[in-house]
Amino acid sequence: ASNSSSSASQDIREMAGKELLTIIGSNSYLCQKIRTKPGMFSSLPLSLTIPRLLPSIASASSSNGVSSAKASSAACTVLTDIVERYAATNADMLAKILIDELSKYDEGASKGQSKTERSPEHDYPMISSNALCAKFTGSWRRSLLENPACESNAYANILVEIGNIMFQIPQSSVPLTLFGAIVGDGSDIQGLLSKNQGASCHCEARIFKVTLDLLELSLDKLKKSTGTSRQSSSTPNLFSRLSPLLLLRRIPSSYFRTLHRILIGTRHQSDNKRAVRMINELSDFLVARLDVETKCHHQHITFTAEERQLSAELAARCLPFVGWRKQDVNENLEVGESLNCCFDRVCAPAFTELLESRFGPSDCSMEGTFKRARAALYAACHYVSVAEDNETGIGIFGILAFVLKVISIEPTDDQGNAYGGHLIQLQTGCIDFITLCLISCVQRQLQCEQDREGGSRLSNGALVQELSTLNEVKKSDSTSTGSIKTVRMALMEVFSLVIDIITTRKMRNNSGVVDFKSFVRKNNQRREQVSQGETIEFSPTARTCLLNSFILASQRCQPSHLTLLARKCLPKTIDWALGGRIDSDIRHPLCIAAALQMTFVLVTRSKSLDVLENGSGQTRKDWVRRTHKWSLAAIKGVVTSDSPYAISSMRLAALKLILALVSIDQNVFSENGG
């Protein structure tokens, strides 16, 4: 009798709950009650609550008005409470029901079904699963990471279960969409970690756990999958092989940076060996797919271009860029154990192989060498975009060493062959790397200045110390890297270094910036600077490549960053251009043409002459006059160059710049009522 009574009571609760969930969108009293007691539906089955909450959120989100916003907020509150309660203990069912319900939205939208066709029971609007997930997953992330009342494994459990479903149905995009919506882009993680010590510890420990669990899940899937040739690989098999890579790619890079930081701390020591082992295993998989180590060459397995691209990105995101040796990691590691890094496993082998090939007679044997070098350089480019400010920046100088070597190589061999175009492609990649360094430098400097002015520090004391040394770095010798410790400071030094090479054609060989082999050899023993060496000179062709990087940076950077970019590069450039006659060496016509084009892009994109004013005491009018004088000198100058193309390019760029100066000046004059 008691069982019968309990069953009847449960049936009544479910019927009442079903009716209440149906009217959430139209009952303001119920919405208000939910805010104070969000757990009132927690005893109901997940198969009952979730299919009714999602349409309520979708319907309210597609309508305007205060009542719709309240209904959406109430439904999201209930859903968040359900996730908090079930993510730790019943994550598999929770993930399955969520994905099943979200799939109905994408299926209906792809088939063009009407509302009634999509669900016989609910009338919810046409909305994508991606847009719907964005409504509520942010609150899940904050709650599962910060709330001490939530189980510590809840965040990891729900994400791991979503990952499992993604591997089971790799052809569906819904699991990856839900996974990505929950983890977000990682931009809020630094803010969570900078809160009070208790909340920060909860958040950091949970990020550490979820990163390890997802890494273990992906590695297990990678071990089971085998690469096949492009000709024989079927689409489902390709999805299956790509799914673990896509899952790892969707994890914010800040999660892996947190993992790396904890490894050199004293917390979570019991998991240190596990983390190091998994990172090293992942590096083995990535290296095999990129084929960058000599022992992996000529392997029988051929990986697709998508796998190689994802592998290069993951090497930059998941592995520390510069590795740690025994003396750098806490004592919990075994003697001789080390943490593999992107530079040692991916970049150094590929770059060293190319430089040691001595660029012999061009033949098909060089194709693989160039291909591996391009893949490693792509990984380095990706690293620049995801690196945190307070990471060590020594690895950037290692990449720069290789880049400066490559752009200094003539594009043809002794027999006049152009290496099948492979060298040109690699040099283009080198220009892209420097472009990313320039853009990232300006972006990070502006962000740092905004944080300082706003009084909000999102990082620890390392960055505060960097701020106090900004002026010292600017005043110091631009070829000195002794004081460089972090990525942001390294990028600032790279910016100054490139400007000095352009304007002086020389650079002193310190920190291994030019001697790449010395850099690799020294840094395999200790991560420290290399002693100063000889002065290196760069050809006009190499310096034109560097100027092309500034042109691309001027074209690609955000409009709000143009002023700082111009103030960091134009003063020295204009002083150099007006410092003597145009010749075939230090002021080669190609270099002058590229510098004029860079100035033209900065002026036209900003639509203002203010970018020419650098705050050095001279007025904007003075800098406009100097720029005009420089352009006229380029048009009229007598050049002792045997390249008609270089001369015509220089004069055309000068004419374009004069036209831009006159046009913008006239517009300003008209706007001021002149």
N, C-alpha and C positions, 0 to 999 in steps of 0.2 A: 504493500500500500504506500509506503514511504517513497519507494522508487517511482511509482506511478505519479505520486504527487509532485515529486521533484521534476519529473519529465514534463508534467503539465505546466509547472511554474516556468520552466525553461522555454517551453513553447510560447507561453504568454509573453515573456520578456522579449523573445525574438519577434513576435508579431508587433508588439508595441514599439520596439526599436526600429523595425522596418518602416512603420508608419512615420515615426519621428524623423528618421533619416530622409524620408521622401519629402517632407515639408520644410527642411532646413532653409531652403531658398526663399520661402514665403512667410516664415514666422519669425518676426523680430524678437519676440520674447524668448523663443527657443535659442536663437543666436546669442542673446545676452546670457542665458543660463549656461550655455556651453562654455563661455569664457571663464566662468567661475568653477565649473565642474566638467572639465574636458574628458574625464574618465568615465562618464556615465554610459558610454557605449563599449567599454573595454571588455565586458563579459560576453559580448555577442560574437559569433563566429566571424572570422576574417572573410569568408566567402559571402557573408551578408553585408558587412559594413563597407568594404572597399568598392564593390561594384556600384554602390549607391552614393558614396562620397565623391568619387571622381566625376560623375556627370554633374553633381551639384557645383563642384569647383569650376568645371568647364562652362556650365550655363551662366554662372554668376560672373565669370571672367569676361564673357563675351557681351555682357550688358553694362551699361553705364548707370551711375547713380549710387547714393550712399547705401541703400538697402542691398544692392548687389555686392558691394564691397564688404559689407558686414556678413552676408551669407557666405561669400568666398572665404573670409577670414575664419568664420566659425567652422566650416568644413575642413579647412587646413589645420585648424587647432585639433580637431578630433583625429585627423589622420596622423598628425605628429605624435599625439599621445599613444595611438595604436602602435606606431613604429617603435617608440621608446619602450613599450611593454613587451613587444614580441620579437624585436631584432636579435636579442640575445638568446632566446629559448626556442623560437620557432621561425628562424630566418628563412628556412627553405620554403615553407608554405607561403610566408609573407612575400618573398621575392617572386614566386611562381604566380600568385594571384595578381600582383601588381603588373607583371609583364603580360599576362594573359589579357587583362583589362585594357592596358595601354595599347596593345596590338590591335584592338578593335577600332581604335581611332584612326590609326594609319591605314588599316585595311579598308575602312569605309571611305576615307578620303581618296585612296588610290583607285577605288572602283567607282567613285562618284555617286555613292549611295546617298539617299535622302536620310533625314533624321529618323523617320519611322522604319526605314529599311535597315538601319544600322542596329537598332535595338527594339524588340517588340515591347519592352517593358519601360524604357526610359526615352525621353525626348531630349537629347543633348546635342549641342551644336557641332559643326564641322570644325575640328581643331586638331592640330598635329600633336603627337605624343611629346615631341620636343617642347612645344609651347606649353603644354599642360604640366609637364614635369617642372618647368621653371617656376611654377606658381607655388610649389610647396617644398621642394627638396632642399632649398637653402636653409630653412628652419630645421630640417632633419639633421643636416650637417652640424649646425651650431649646437643643437641640443645633444647629439650623440658624442660630440667631441668635448663639450664644456661641462655638461650637467653631471655633477658627482653622483646623482641618484641613478643615473643610467649605468648598466653593467659595462665594465671596461672593454668587454669583447663585443659589444653590440654593433659598433660601427664596422669592425672588421668582419663580423659574421654576415651582415646583410650584403656587404660588397662582395665577399667571397661567393655567396650563393648566387648573386647576380652574374658574377663571372662564370660560375659553373653552367648556368643556363645559357649564357652566351656561347660557350663551347659546345653545348648540346644542339643549339640551333644557330650556327654561325652565319647562315644566310639572312637572318633577321637583324635589323638595325635597332630594334627596340631595347634589347638588353644593354647594348653599348650606350644608347641614348640615356637610359635611366641611370646607368653607372656614371656617365659623365656629368649628369645633372646633380647627382648626389655629391661627388667629390669637388665639383666646381673647377675653377681655373687656378686655385691655390692662392689667389690674391689676398684672401682674408686670413690666411694661416698665420702670417707674421703678426697681424693684429691680435689674434687669439693667443699666440705664444708670448706676447708682450704684456698681457694682463697680469693680475696679481699672481703670486707664486703658486697658490693652490690650483687655480684654473689652468695656469700654464703647464704645470706638471701633468695634470689630467690630460690635457690636449696633446702634449708632446709624447706621452706614453702611448696614447691611443693611435697617434699617427705612426709611431714606430711599429706597433703591432700590426696595423692594417697594411703597412708597406711590406713588412716581412711576409705576412700571410698571402698577399696578392702576388708577391714575387715567387713564393713557393708554389702557388697554384699555377702560375704561368710557366715556370720551369718544368713542372711535372707534365704539362701539356706539350711543351717543346721537346721533351725527351721522347714522348710517344709519337710525335709527328716526324716524318722524314721528308726531305726535299726531293722533288722529282724534276725531270727535265721539263722545260717549257712546252715542248711539243706534246708530252704525254700527260701533263697535269690537267685534271678536270676542274671545272669551276668550284664544285663543292669541296674538293680536296684543297684547292687554293684558299678558300675561305677558312677551312680548318687550320691550315698552316699560318694564316695571317692573324687569326683571332687572338692567340696569346700575345703577339706583338702589338696588336691594336689595343688590347687591354692595358699593357704596360705603357703604351704611348699616351693613353688617356689619364694615367695617374699624374697629378701635378708634379712638376720637377721639384717644387718646394718640399714634397713628402720625402723624396730621396735625399735632398739636402739635409733635412732633419735627421734622417737615418745616418748619414755620413757624420754629422756633428756628434750624435750620441755615441758613435763607435769610438771616438777618442775621448769620451767622458768616462765617468765612473758608474753611471746609472745603467740599469738593464744589462749587467755584465753576463748574466746567464745566457742571454741571447746573442752575445757578441760573436761567438764562434759560428753560430748558425747564420748570422747576417753576413759575415765575411765569406763563409763557404758559398752562400747563395749568390753573392755579388760576383765572386770569382767564377762560379759556374755559368752565370749569365754572360760574363765577358767571353768565356769559351764559345758559347753559342753564337754570339754576335761576331766574334772574330772569324768563325767558320763561315758565316754567311757573307761577310765582307771579303774573305780570302786575302787578308792583309799580312798574314805571317807566312814565312817561307815554307814551313812544314805543311801548310794547308794548300799550297799551290797545286794546280792540276788535279784537284779533287774531282771525283766522278759525279758528284752531285752539283747540279746547276740550279741556282736560286733565281727567282724572278726579280725584275727591277723594283717591284713594290717591296719585296722582302729586304733587298739591299738598302733601299732608302729608309725603311723603318728601322733597320738594324743600326744604321749610322746615327739616326736621331736618338735611338735608345742608348747608344754608347755615350752620347753627350749628356743625356738626361739622367740615366740610372747609375752610371759609374762615376766615381769622383774623377775629375779631369786630371788631377795630379795625385799619384798614389801615396800611400803612407807606408813607411817601413816599420819595423819592430819598435824602434825608439820613439816613433810618433804615436803609437797606439797604446792603449792601457795594457797593463801587465797580464790581463786575462788571456791574451793570445799566446799560442805556443811559440817557441823559439823558431825563427825562420819564417813564420807566417807573415804574410803581407796582404794588402788590399789592392787588387788589380785596379788599374785606372785607364781612362780613355787614351791618355797620351802615350803610355808605355805599350799598351796592347794594340791600339788602332793606328795612331798617328805616326809614332816613331818608326815602326817597321815599314810602313808604306812609303814614308818620306825618305828614309835611309836607303831603301832599295832603289828608288828613283835616282837619288843623287849619286849613288855608287855605280849606277849603270854607265856613268860618264857620257851618256847620250851618244852611243856609238852609231854606226850606220843604221838608218831607219829601216826597220822591217817589222813583221807582224809580232815578233817577240816583245816589242815595247808596248803593244796595245794593253796587255794585262797590267803592266807596271803603271802606266798612266791611269788606267781604270781604278786601281787600288788607291793611288794617290788622290784622285778626285773624290773617292768615297771618304777617305780620311779627312780631306779638307772640308767636305760637306759636314762631317761630324763636328769639326772645329767651329765652323760657321754657326751651327745650331747651338753650340755651347755658349758662344758669345751672347746669344739672345736670351738664354735661360739662366746664366750664372748669377749668383747673388753677389751683392756689392762686397761683402766681407769675406768672400772666399780668397784663397791665395791666387795671385795673378801671375805667378811665374810661368805657368803653362802657356799663357798668351804670347810670351816672348819666344817660347819654343816654336810656336806656329809661325810667328812673324819671321823667325830666322829662316824657315823654309820658304815662306812667301817671297822674301827679298831675294833669296837665291834664284827662285824660279823666274821672277820677272826680269832678272838680269841676264837670262839665257836668251840667246838669239833664236828666233823661231825656225831656223833651218840648220841642218847638220852640215858637215864638211862637203857633202856631195850636193848640197842645195835642196835636199828633200825636207819637207815640212813636217816630218813625223806623222803623216797622215792626218794632220789637223789636231792631234792629241795635245801637243804642247800649247796651242792657242786656247783650247778648251780649259786646260789646267791654269793657264795664266788668267783667263777670265774668272775662274774660281778664286784665284788669289786676289784679284781686284775686288770681288764680292766680299771676301773676308775683311779686307781693309775698310771697305764701305761700311760693313756692319760694325766694325770697331769704332769708326767715326760717329755713326748715328747713335750707337749705344753710349759712347762717352758723353755726348751732348745730352741725351735723355737722362742719364744717371746724374749728371751734374745739375741739371735743372730740378730734378726731383729732390736732390739733396738740399739745394737752396730753398725750395719750397718747404721742405720739412723743417729746416732751420728757422725760416721766417715764421712758420706756423707754430713752432715750439713743440712739434710732435715728433718724437723719435721712434721709428719702427724697428730699430735694430739695437744691438747692445753697444757697449762702450767702444768697440773697435772703430765704428764709424764716427763717433764723437771725436775720437782722437784724430781721425783723418781730416775732419773739418778744420781743426786747428793748424794743420800742416799744409792746407791748400796753397796759401801764398808762398810757403817755402818751396813747394814743388814747382810752382810757376817761375820762381826766381832762380831755381837751381839749373845746372847744366842739363839741357834736354837729352843728353846722351847718357846721363847717369841714372841707374836704376837701383842704387843701393838702398834707397829708402822705400822702395815699392814693396808693399805687402799684400794689397788686396786687388781684386779685379777692377774696381772703379779707379783706383790710383794707377794701375797698370794701363788701363785704356787712356787715361789722361796723358801718360808718358808716351804711349804709341802715337797719339795725336800730335804731340810736339815733335816727336822723332820724325814722323813722316813729313811734316812741314819743313824741318831742318834739312832733310835729304833733298827735298824739292828745291829749296832756295840756296843750298850750299853745295849740292851734289856729293857731299861727303858725310861719313858717319864713322865714329870710332867704334871698333869692334869690342863691346863689353857685354856682359851678361849673355854671351853666346848668341846675340841677336843675329849676327851674320854667320858665324861659325856654327852651323846647325849640328854637325857631328860632335863638336866639342860640347855643345849644350846637352845633347843626349847622353854623352859619356859621363859628364860631370853630374848631371841630375839623376843618373841611375845610382850614383853613390850617395850624394847628399843634395837636398833641394836648397842650393845656395847659389849666389852669384859667381860668375866666372871672372877671372881677372881681366883687366883692360888690355886690349891688344892693339893691332895696327889700325890705321885709318883706311876705310873702304870707300871707293869712289863708284858712283852710279852713272850709267850712261843716260843720254837723253831719252832713249826708249823706255828704260826702267822708270825714270822720273815722270814720263808721260803716263805710264800705267798708274802711278800713284795719284797723279792729278785727275785721271779718269775716275778714281775712287771718290774724290771730292765732288766731281760732277754728279755721279750716281747718288752720293749722300745728299746733295742739294736737291735732287729730283725726288728722292724717296722719303726724306724726313718730314715730320709733321710741320705744318705752317708755323705753329707756335715755337718751333725749335730753330727756325731759319736765322733769327737775329743772333742767337748765341753761336751758331755754327759760323756765321759770317764774321763775327767779332773774333773768333778763335783762329780763322784762317786768312782773312783778307788783308789785314795790316802787313804781315810779313810778306805776303805774296806781292802786294803792290810795291812795297819797298824793294823787294828783289827785282821786280820787273823794271823799275825805274832806276835801278842801281848801276846801269851800264848799257852798252850797246847790245843789240840783238846779234848773236853770233851762232856758231855751230856747236857750242859747248854748253856753258852754264845757262845761257839764255837762248836755247835752241828754239827755232820757230814753232816746232811741235809742242814744246813745253809752254811757250807763250800762248799758243792757240788754245790749249787745254785750260790754262789759267783764265783766259778771257771768257771761254765758254762757261767755266764755273761761276765767274762773277755775273755773267749774263743770266744764268739760271737763278742765282740768289736774288738778283734785282727783280726779275720778271715774276718769280713765284711770290715774292713778298709784296709786289706792286708798290714798293716804297723805296725811297733812297735812304731811309733810316738805317738799312743794313750796312751802309758804308761808314756809318759813324760808330767808332769803336771805343769811345770814352777815354781816349789817350790824351785829351786836352785840345785836340784839333776839332774844329767844327765839322758838321756834315758838309757844308759848302767846300771846305778845304779838301775833303776826301773825294767829293764829286769832281772837283777840278783835277785832282791827281789821277783819278780813274779816266777822265776824259783825255788827259795828257798822255797817259799810257796807251790808250786806244789809238790816238793820232800817231804816236811813235811807231806802233805796230804797222800802221798803214803806210807811213812814209819811209820807214827805216830802210837803209841799204843793208841787205843781208848777203853774207858770203856763204850761202848754203846751196848745195847742188840739188836740192829737192824742191821742184816747183810745187808739188802737192803740199809740202809743209808751209811754204810761203803763202800760197793761196788760202789754205785753211786758216792761217794766222790773220790774214787781212779780212777774210769773211767774218771771223769771230769778232774782230775789232769793230767792223761796221755794224754788226748786230748789237753790240754793246752800246755804241754811240746812239743808235736808234732807240734802244730801250731807255737810255738816260734822258733823251730829249722827250720821248713820249710820256714817261712818268712825270717829268718836270712840268710839262704842259698840263697834264691832268691835275696835278696838285695846284698849279696856278689858277686853273679854271674853278676848282672847288673852293678856293679861297676868295673867289669873286674878282679875280684879276682880269 
